[in-house]
Amino acid sequence: MFAGKLTASALIVGAFVAATTFTTFLPTPIQAQAAAPARAAQTITPRQQQLRTAVDEAYSKYKGDTKGKNADYIPYLAQVNSNLFGISVVTTDGQVYSVGDLNYSFSIQSISKVYSLALAMDELGAAEVFKKIGSEPTGRPFNSPTAVVDMPTHTGNPLVNAGAIATVSLIPAKTAAEKWTKILNYYSDAAGEKLTLIDEVYKSEAATNQGNRALAALLLKYERIYADGLESVDVYTKQCSVGVNTKQLGMMAATLANNGKNPVTGKQVIKAENIPHILATMTSAGLYDGSGGWAWTVGLPAKSGVGGGIIAIIPGQGAITVFSPRLDEAGNSVKAQEVISYVTKKLNLNLYDSSPDLMK
């Protein structure tokens, strides 16, 4: 439930009840039966109505925006319909409000880095991952080889390509196949349902990932990769090619907001003690060269992917997820940034805003 700031009760439990795209997930029939009278009696308060209105307004306002262009360095992404557009808001109690193109499966791309980071931290501990990867903004494009050379840590942070490849190399496994299975299962747990590889995306990326192979070679030079470099690049390429729709990605984002626990299945996917480190990294590097401006104007931990998705986290309350393939020069979805910024300002969700009316 979003509460403007840090309160969990002031904004939206019932906001979605009257919306046609509202879904409440309840794990058992007994719970569903018990909850039915309460749901029937719910009314939408003025504050709750604000969320529904803000999301609908944002969708209508930006639906026709044609700024930006699809990523074209991966052939498959260049062919995706650039007019696709979906929004999903998921609360920490499992309520979902979604509008737009919700069932189209797009590649998760760099948003996957967040969850592989979480997996590495779960298995090795936050201190070990920080020691071997770091968490410093590079001030360079996400695929920059010069950052590997110039940065004292060489890996930079887990959300640029070099740091993400090194993070994948850290995840313990006897074989690359075992590591890939572990990663895919972890992502599926966060989504609350089985996810799969989009094979066409994987083949398209694998045929054009010479830059990432070069990054792995540089990391080897500086002793900052911890498994076979080419195998690590291949597993990284697969993780970026996992297919998600807007609602599935929204549930993954809400798992972060819910202190690592999937709000529908109740499974503790990510260790709770690692969530602050993950959200801090998303704040400093989640939107690449646009991260500073995002923190300045929006004030939510977020992560983008060149497939067109962006997730934004309101800790303890929920997440906003948007998909639209047209990107800006930094590689971030134009519409997704506009929508999240609009909803955040409308509902006073900026974590750094101390406006006194947020607690009312």
C-alpha positions as a printed Julia matrix, in Angstrom:
360×3 Matrix{Float64}:
   0.0     0.0     0.0
   1.5     3.32   -1.01
   1.35    5.91    1.68
   2.98    8.93    0.16
   6.02    8.58    2.38
   6.74    5.89    4.93
   3.23    5.22    6.23
   1.7     1.99    5.0
  -1.97    2.79    5.58
  -2.74    6.25    4.28
  -3.06    5.66    0.56
  -4.29    2.62   -1.28
  -5.62   -0.66   -0.11
  -8.99   -0.36   -1.8
  -7.97    1.99   -4.57
  -8.05   -0.79   -7.11
 -11.27   -2.5    -6.05
 -13.51   -0.63   -8.49
 -11.0    -0.75  -11.34
 -11.68   -3.25  -14.08
  -8.02   -4.3   -14.13
  -7.77   -4.78  -10.37
  -6.64   -8.19   -9.15
  -6.23   -9.4    -5.58
  -4.22  -12.58   -5.11
  -5.15  -14.75   -2.15
  -3.21  -17.97   -1.59
  -6.05  -20.23   -0.38
  -9.83  -20.61   -0.91
 -10.37  -20.22    2.83
  -8.71  -16.83    2.81
 -10.7   -15.85   -0.27
 -13.99  -16.81    1.41
 -13.11  -14.92    4.57
 -12.06  -11.84    2.64
 -15.12  -11.65    0.39
 -17.41   -9.7     2.78
 -14.65   -7.24    3.57
 -13.98   -6.61   -0.12
 -17.65   -6.11   -0.82
 -17.89   -3.51    1.93
 -14.85   -1.52    0.82
 -15.32    1.98   -0.52
 -12.8     4.1    -2.33
 -11.55    6.96   -0.2
 -10.42   10.23   -1.8
  -6.79    9.34   -1.14
  -7.24    5.85   -2.58
  -8.91    7.24   -5.67
  -5.8     9.34   -6.32
  -3.73    6.32   -7.31
  -6.25    5.01   -9.8
  -6.66    8.5   -11.23
  -2.92    9.16  -11.4
  -2.17    5.92  -13.24
  -5.04    6.41  -15.71
  -4.04   10.02  -16.3
  -0.42    9.06  -16.91
  -1.43    6.33  -19.36
  -3.65    8.72  -21.33
  -1.15   11.58  -21.18
   1.82    9.64  -22.52
   0.23    6.95  -24.69
   0.81    8.95  -27.87
   4.35   10.05  -27.03
   6.76    9.0   -29.79
  10.01   10.37  -28.4
  13.01    8.04  -28.37
  13.68    4.91  -30.39
  14.07    1.18  -29.88
  17.48   -0.23  -29.04
  18.96   -1.27  -32.38
  22.31   -2.78  -31.41
  20.4    -5.98  -30.66
  18.55   -6.83  -33.9
  15.56   -8.43  -32.16
  14.85   -5.34  -30.06
  14.85   -3.09  -33.12
  11.89   -5.08  -34.48
   9.68   -4.81  -31.38
   6.51   -2.76  -31.89
   7.53    0.63  -30.51
   3.92    1.54  -29.66
   3.57   -1.17  -26.99
   2.85    0.43  -23.62
   1.84   -1.06  -20.28
   1.74   -0.01  -16.63
   1.45   -2.26  -13.59
   1.31   -1.18   -9.96
   1.68   -3.95   -7.36
   1.33   -3.39   -3.63
   3.07   -5.33   -0.88
  -0.21   -7.04    0.01
  -0.5    -8.46   -3.5
  -2.95   -6.07   -5.11
  -2.39   -5.28   -8.78
  -3.64   -2.44  -10.95
  -2.62   -2.64  -14.6
  -3.43   -0.79  -17.82
  -2.26   -1.11  -21.41
  -0.38   -3.91  -23.14
  -0.04   -6.32  -20.23
   0.44   -9.74  -21.79
   3.23   -9.01  -24.25
   6.39  -10.83  -23.19
   9.46   -8.64  -23.56
  13.06   -9.3   -22.58
  13.98   -8.25  -19.07
  17.44   -7.11  -20.16
  19.4    -5.13  -17.54
  16.66   -5.28  -14.92
  17.89   -8.85  -14.51
  21.09   -7.47  -13.0
  19.21   -6.54   -9.83
  18.1   -10.11   -9.23
  21.43  -11.74  -10.06
  23.0    -9.28   -7.62
  20.46  -10.38   -5.02
  21.23  -14.05   -5.69
  24.99  -13.49   -5.37
  24.47  -11.61   -2.1
  22.17  -14.31   -0.76
  24.77  -16.98   -1.4
  28.01  -15.11   -0.65
  26.99  -12.27    1.65
  26.78   -8.57    0.95
  30.31   -7.81    2.18
  31.92  -10.32   -0.19
  29.98   -9.06   -3.19
  30.83   -5.45   -2.35
  34.5    -6.37   -2.01
  34.66   -8.13   -5.37
  32.27   -5.96   -7.42
  31.89   -2.58   -5.71
  29.01   -0.13   -5.99
  30.3     3.09   -7.52
  28.68    4.96  -10.43
  30.99    4.89  -13.44
  29.93    8.15  -15.09
  30.17    6.24  -18.39
  27.76    4.35  -20.65
  26.62    0.99  -19.28
  28.81   -0.95  -21.73
  31.93    1.2   -21.42
  35.31   -0.59  -21.7
  37.19    2.53  -20.59
  35.36    2.41  -17.26
  36.84   -1.05  -16.69
  40.3     0.36  -17.29
  39.89    3.61  -15.35
  37.76    2.62  -12.35
  39.79    1.54   -9.29
  37.49   -1.46   -8.83
  37.4    -2.1   -12.62
  33.95   -3.67  -12.22
  32.37   -0.36  -11.13
  29.03   -1.61   -9.86
  26.73   -4.6   -10.45
  24.34   -2.66  -12.71
  26.72   -1.87  -15.57
  27.63   -4.65  -17.98
  31.15   -5.3   -16.68
  29.99   -5.44  -13.08
  26.99   -7.58  -14.0
  29.13  -10.11  -15.86
  31.48  -10.27  -12.88
  28.46  -10.72  -10.58
  27.24  -13.67  -12.66
  30.73  -15.17  -12.47
  30.52  -15.01   -8.66
  27.36  -17.1    -8.33
  28.42  -20.55   -7.11
  27.72  -23.5    -9.44
  29.56  -26.54  -10.71
  28.67  -25.86  -14.35
  27.36  -22.98  -16.45
  24.14  -24.94  -17.02
  23.62  -25.32  -13.28
  24.22  -21.61  -12.78
  21.73  -20.68  -15.48
  19.07  -22.94  -13.98
  19.68  -21.44  -10.54
  19.3   -17.9   -11.91
  16.13  -18.66  -13.88
  14.51  -20.36  -10.9
  15.39  -17.4    -8.68
  13.79  -14.95  -11.13
  10.71  -17.18  -11.31
  10.4   -17.18   -7.53
  10.5   -13.38   -7.54
   7.8   -13.27  -10.24
   5.68  -15.91   -8.5
   5.43  -17.99  -11.66
   7.65  -19.84  -14.08
   9.6   -17.6   -16.44
  11.25  -18.75  -19.65
  13.99  -17.72  -22.04
  12.97  -15.88  -25.22
  15.16  -17.93  -27.52
  15.04  -15.43  -30.4
  16.33  -12.69  -28.13
  19.11  -14.91  -26.81
  20.24  -15.89  -30.3
  20.13  -12.27  -31.45
  22.19  -11.09  -28.48
  24.64  -14.0   -28.58
  25.43  -13.18  -32.2
  26.2    -9.55  -31.39
  27.74   -9.6   -27.88
  31.37   -9.09  -28.9
  31.48   -6.0   -26.7
  30.56   -7.98  -23.6
  33.13  -10.63  -24.48
  35.71   -7.84  -24.66
  34.62   -6.61  -21.22
  35.11  -10.13  -19.83
  38.63  -10.21  -21.29
  39.41   -6.88  -19.64
  38.07   -8.11  -16.33
  40.32  -11.15  -16.62
  43.3    -8.86  -17.11
  42.51   -7.12  -13.82
  41.58  -10.36  -12.02
  38.02   -9.16  -11.49
  36.14  -12.1   -13.03
  35.65  -15.22  -10.95
  34.69  -17.97  -13.41
  35.31  -18.69  -17.08
  34.81  -15.4   -18.91
  33.03  -16.64  -22.01
  30.74  -18.9   -19.99
  29.9   -15.97  -17.72
  29.05  -13.81  -20.72
  26.82  -16.55  -22.11
  24.9   -16.96  -18.85
  24.63  -13.17  -18.6
  23.24  -13.05  -22.15
  20.64  -15.66  -21.22
  19.54  -13.81  -18.09
  18.98  -10.66  -20.15
  16.85  -12.7   -22.57
  14.34  -13.9   -19.97
  10.8   -13.0   -21.0
   8.46  -11.09  -18.7
   5.2    -9.26  -19.17
   4.39   -6.07  -17.32
   2.5    -7.82  -14.53
   5.2   -10.44  -13.97
   7.9    -7.78  -13.8
   5.67   -5.79  -11.47
   5.51   -8.73   -9.09
   9.29   -9.06   -9.19
   9.55   -5.38   -8.31
   7.01   -5.7    -5.51
   9.12   -8.51   -4.05
  11.9    -5.96   -3.6
   9.42   -3.51   -2.05
   8.17   -6.24    0.3
  11.56   -6.76    1.93
  12.4    -9.64   -0.39
   9.17  -11.64    0.09
   6.91  -12.3    -2.87
   3.63  -10.59   -1.89
   1.48  -13.33   -3.46
   3.28  -16.62   -2.76
   4.69  -15.46    0.57
   8.08  -16.96   -0.29
  11.12  -15.13    1.08
  13.02  -14.94   -2.2
  15.68  -12.36   -1.31
  17.26  -12.15    2.13
  15.73   -9.16    3.87
  19.09   -7.87    5.12
  20.25   -7.44    1.52
  17.37   -5.26    0.36
  18.85   -1.92    1.59
  22.1    -2.6    -0.31
  20.2    -3.51   -3.47
  17.97   -0.43   -3.35
  20.97    1.81   -2.64
  22.72    0.44   -5.75
  19.57    0.98   -7.81
  19.45    4.58   -6.62
  23.04    5.35   -7.59
  23.27    3.38  -10.84
  19.86    2.03  -11.84
  19.3     4.36  -14.8
  22.9     4.52  -15.99
  23.93    8.09  -16.86
  20.44    9.26  -15.95
  20.63    7.99  -12.37
  21.56   11.29  -10.76
  18.82   13.21  -12.51
  16.33   10.49  -11.63
  17.22   10.64   -7.94
  17.02   14.43   -8.08
  13.58   14.61   -9.7
  11.81   11.34   -8.85
  13.5    10.05   -5.71
  12.75    6.32   -5.99
  15.16    3.39   -6.38
  14.7     2.17   -9.95
  16.19   -0.02  -12.66
  15.81    0.14  -16.4
  16.45   -2.28  -19.24
  16.99   -1.63  -22.94
  14.03   -3.91  -23.62
  11.87   -0.97  -22.51
  11.04   -1.82  -18.91
  11.6     0.24  -15.77
  10.79   -0.77  -12.21
  10.54    1.79   -9.38
  10.34    0.77   -5.74
   8.43    2.38   -2.86
   9.96    0.42    0.04
   7.43   -1.32    2.26
   4.52   -0.29    0.06
   4.76   -1.4    -3.55
   6.26   -0.86   -6.97
   5.48    0.86  -10.26
   6.46   -0.99  -13.43
   6.21    0.41  -16.95
   7.04   -1.07  -20.35
   7.57    0.95  -23.51
  10.38    0.15  -25.99
  11.36    3.67  -27.08
  14.57    4.69  -25.25
  16.46    7.9   -24.6
  20.18    8.27  -25.33
  21.12    6.75  -21.97
  19.15    3.57  -22.74
  16.12    4.25  -20.53
  12.49    4.02  -21.65
  11.13    7.5   -22.32
   7.48    6.75  -21.52
   8.36    4.69  -18.47
  10.31    7.59  -16.99
   7.48   10.0   -17.77
   4.79    7.79  -16.23
   6.7     7.02  -13.03
   7.67   10.66  -12.61
   4.06   11.75  -13.12
   2.59    9.26  -10.65
   5.33    9.96   -8.09
   4.68   13.7    -8.17
   0.91   13.3    -8.12
   1.05   11.06   -5.04
   4.07   12.6    -3.29
   6.01    9.32   -3.35
   9.5    10.84   -3.58
  11.4     9.29   -0.67
  13.41   12.47   -0.12
  10.4    14.78    0.06
   9.5    15.78    3.62
   6.31   17.67    2.77
   4.18   17.76    5.94
   0.93   16.7     4.23
   2.22   13.28    3.25
   1.25   11.72    6.59
  -2.37   12.9     6.39
